[in-house]
Amino acid sequence: MPEHASILQLTGVTVLALAMGVWIAGLIRLLRAPRAPRGGRGVRHRSEAHRRRDVLRALPRQRQAGPALESVNLTPAERDAFAGLVRQFSDGRS
């Protein structure tokens, strides 16, 4: 251990060296990861949707279609009351 370096300095250098090693290992792993062939060349073992599902497995599946449309038949009195509410809420916004 050098006399002019404190324990904190040596610990800091060691931590930085370990962090750099972890970063380089992650970068190498990322660069060596198999990729899908471009332009349709090569053999595809997995479909695009299957690969996407693997990447986004933490997200819930999305519905393919929207919900069914709902409608309610209102009486004339209810229509008038609703129109009054709309006018009341829209005052000052026009």
C-alpha positions, 0 to 999 in steps of 0.5 A: 500500500502506498504511503501517500494514499489513504484507505478511502482513496484505495477503496475508491479506486477499487470500487471504480475498477469493479464498476468498470469491469461490470460495465464492460462485461455488460457491454460485451454481453449486449453486443454478443446477444443474438439479433434478428436477421435484417431484410428477411435474410437467414432463418428465423426461429422465433416470430417477431411477436414472440420476441416482443412478448419476451422483452415486454413480459412485465406489461399486461396483454392489450385488448385487440378490440375496444369495449362494446358500445353502450347506450342508455335511453333517456326520458325527455326529462332526463335529456333536459336535465342533462342539457341543463348540466352541460350548459351549467358546466360550459358557462364561462368556457366559451 
